[in-house]
Amino acid sequence: MKASIHIAFVFLLAAFSVGAQDLEHLKVSNIWADGLRIVGGLQTEGKYYLPFNTAPRQVPYQYFIAGNVKLSLGKWVAVPASFSFTNQGFSIAHGFYGKNIAQRFNRISLKPYYKRHKLYLGTNALVFTDYTLAGHRFDGLAYEYQKSGKGIYGAVMKGRFLRRVSPLVENGILKNRPTYARHGEAAKLGYSFGKAFVELSYLHGFDKKAEDKLLDSLNVHPEENQAFALKVVYPLGNWVPRLEWARSRISKIDRSEFTSASTHDAFDSGLEYKGKKVDWGFSYSRVNPGFKTFGAYYFNNDLETIATSLGLRFLENKLMTNTKLGLQRSNLDNLAAKKNSNLSIEASLVANPSEKMNVHANFSNFSAFSNFNPTYNYLKGINGYEFIDTLNYRQVNTNLSMGFSVQSEASKKIQKSLSGELIYQTNGDRLGENRNPSNSLFFTLGQQWVFGQTQFQVGYGLNYSGNKNDFGRQTLIGPYANVSKAFFKNALRISNNFVWNFSKNDANRSALLTDYFMLSYKANRSHTTYLKFNLMVNSGGQFQDSARMAKSTIESFFNLGYRYTLNAGLKKKEK
């Protein structure tokens, strides 16, 4: 009874949002012309778990019931809701936070619009630029005059970025991250010349100060942020130059009402060429140490990046190559104890001799260099050079992949396809004179048969992977196969997937057999019933003192489920 009450309340109180509403369609006659529509679904499934010769990894029986419904009236309003109920507990899925996140309250988002005018009410997120307002969610009000061809466009917002979070201390240990309530406003003004445009954006964010001695004792003080950004993009034929400059000022107020402020800059530029057979690009960006904005959840600073790319197309786009080169470095002001440098190289080749054949290859190399000097070690040195470069770390990752796919002619009754992929990876870590190399090899080859008239499919292949490092060598190899068949005009479908892998390392040998069987019956567009069976057999041994200790385990999973899909509409009858 309680479960039924819970489900009923969820449909009424689950998180809902009202999508962008076109005010030109607010006439009652237009609303009822499109009618009232309900779209949704209900799924229920029970799973039984039965292990042999091994400790159970989960409870023997599980079940869940999940559903969603979306009520829409015409083209201007939509109210979605969803729920899930299992023997693990009850939760409401909210679209903004993602799936399986329990929420105690609703989020409302209204976005009515009229031609180029758009209003944001409630909880929303906007992006002006990466250096001012960069997608941070806010609760409040915003207005946007959208970009269209040539002329002025822009947007403004005002609202709350963060709710106040009080400290949670248990046994003298802080259990959360306390914050002040953070509010702010932002604006963007731009002028478009077609593909060219100029934009100026501004953000002002501030923490609302509150008398809280516990926050002061934790050294959590209110902050204020002012950020400006100027962006220019001006295409000249096939050339597209761009330039962006930003400045951010962060002010902090401590318990003695003393205000400290710091100002930091960021710069981003690029030049692209787009031709019929050649694409080329170059970019340079620099974000000074300490730069941040209240309009972004996370920001990388103290970083300089230089990158270039070149793409070529030959033989009427049947052969394409692409190369990329990038360099990054940190510790731009030479004040940090650690300095990182990264170098990345990537090259790819794609060949399409025909519509039925594809060949591709990719090479990438990533090198990371770190130099660390403990801050106070210089106090222990006899001379000024003794503790320079006390820790040098280098990491080089190399990846090489090659693959192909070939398909038979589509006109034949039997369609065949053959595909393969080879990946080789090396990883070399070096700390001083210590080296820790490792390499890995992955290979797969498979063929698929499709019998068009009988709805019968068969596939088989081979997988291999090998890894070698300081801890030893490990290999895994095994075949796989899959088969599926449809009956009664696709109403009944049966499928089975089989994988048998053999694994070996310096101390163990094992074989893992996995079989996955599924039977589904779709009575009509709304009702589907299915049965799943999954079997895992693990037989292996461990070598100790030349004796093999064998142990085999079996795990089986039985799933029985039902799905219901709803798509119904109601229109006003014409007189």
QUIMO-V926217 format. One record per helix or strand of 3 or more residues. SS is the DSSP state (2 for helix, 1 for strand). FROM is the first residue (numbers start at 0). TO is the last residue. If there is no record, write none. Layout:
<<SS,FROM,TO> <SS,FROM,TO>>
This chain:
<<2,1,12> <1,19,21> <2,22,24> <2,27,33> <1,35,51> <1,60,72> <1,76,85> <1,88,90> <1,108,113> <1,116,126> <1,132,144> <1,149,161> <1,180,192> <1,196,207> <2,212,216> <1,222,235> <1,238,252> <1,258,273> <1,277,286> <1,302,313> <1,318,328> <1,337,353> <1,356,371> <2,376,379> <1,390,406> <1,413,430> <1,433,450> <1,455,468> <1,471,486> <1,491,503> <1,507,521> <1,526,543> <1,546,569>>
